[in-house]
């Protein structure tokens, strides 16, 4: 499985429940990379999407710890997408082991599986991932939510680093990390 995330230089990812920064080039990269794939997320991440709608043309696996986190709006949006001929699916799982097994089952079927957040889901799913696609930005905003610092982990090595891009004065680059 692959984690995909946007971090600042201190590995910050969020502030007050929102992304630190929304960079259009990074969002385009995310959309293109995860299209037709499987995405695993927590319920707070799903709740942050417009209308609580799952991502279109993806199998959305949402890890919940409480039945009350099942969103009728999300289920209705997934059903409407399917009726419109889109390949949108929404699956709720209730444990880490269910999420991991579902991801591994899809990988066996040849599907790419991406972990897309939030912070808790990133942290608990990281041991089951062999690749991290990390967009690193130089946004100066303080964060209250962080991604694990792969630079200090002996288990991870940066294997690719793209050219530096810029948007609204914020520099960013795409990197790939592999488990050693």
SULRASUL-V908471 format. One record per run of one state. SS is the DSSP state (hx for helix, st for strand, lp for the rest). FROM is the first residue (numbers start at 1). TO is the last residue. If there is no record, write none. Layout:
# SULRASUL-V908471
SS:FROM:TO / SS:FROM:TO
This chain:
# SULRASUL-V908471
lp:1:1 / st:2:8 / lp:9:11 / st:12:15 / lp:16:17 / st:18:19 / lp:20:23 / hx:24:34 / lp:35:37 / st:38:42 / hx:43:48 / lp:49:49 / hx:50:52 / lp:53:58 / st:59:63 / lp:64:66 / hx:67:69 / lp:70:71 / hx:72:83 / lp:84:88 / st:89:93 / lp:94:95 / hx:96:108 / lp:109:112 / st:113:115 / lp:116:118 / hx:119:128 / lp:129:130 / st:131:137 / lp:138:144 / st:145:146 / lp:147:149 / hx:150:152 / lp:153:155 / st:156:161 / lp:162:164 / st:165:167 / lp:168:169 / st:170:179 / lp:180:180
